[in-house]
Amino acid sequence: MNILLVEDEMRVADFVRRGLKAEGWVVEHAGDGETGLEILQDREFDVVILDLMLPGITGQKVCQKMRARGIVTPVLMLTALDSTDERVAGLRLGADDYLPKPFDFEELIARVHALHRRAIGYACNDDDGKLRYQGIIYDSSAMVLTVDEVVVELSAKERDLIAILMASRNKALSRERILNSVWGTHEDPMTNVVDVYIGRLRKKLGPYGKLITTVRGAGYRFG
């Protein structure tokens, strides 16, 4: 997962960034709202963690400008002002969730996961956070893939890859989109790393490997 953290307090930013990277996520940091908007204009992210009280323009204003520019990336707003009026104002301007400071890091992780699942429309049969299709089940919380009830060992990148494919079922995903979400790469490194990992995943899915189809000139589609 690729995350943009917009936070001016370096102590908080360093803490959050280290924790998110420990989860295996790619994190980019902006120290003010204008810089955050510039980064968002050029690149795609899965979630934006946005502080409310920023130098220059506030987090609320950043969120408002994001939505006005058609940027629909989920926004988790961090705020030391835990008032109902502040939360309501932020939500009306386009924020998706709020987390008051100081916060428990486990709660931050859980909220980021929830926003990401909601944004990409996880193909869950219920609310247990599991992706299901035919004989394939991927438990995003336990990070376990089962094929016909048999656990299949995956690397970290393979887990991220099956998650984005299943979550975007029946949608064509470009190699660039996959590179961005799985490897945190914003430019094509001129390698066939995506194709190699797709090939590995097809083999591990056995008879279900055929569900990952190549969309000529576009990328890959699951389903």
Beta strands, then each sheet from edge to edge (+ up, - down):
strand 1: 2-6
strand 2: 26-30
strand 3: 47-51
strand 4: 75-79
strand 5: 97-100
strand 6: 130-133
strand 7: 136-139
strand 8: 144-147
strand 9: 150-152
strand 10: 172-174
strand 11: 212-215
strand 12: 219-222
sheet 1: 2+ 1+ 3+ 4+ 5+
sheet 2: 6+ 7- 8+ 9-
sheet 3: 10+ 12- 11+
end
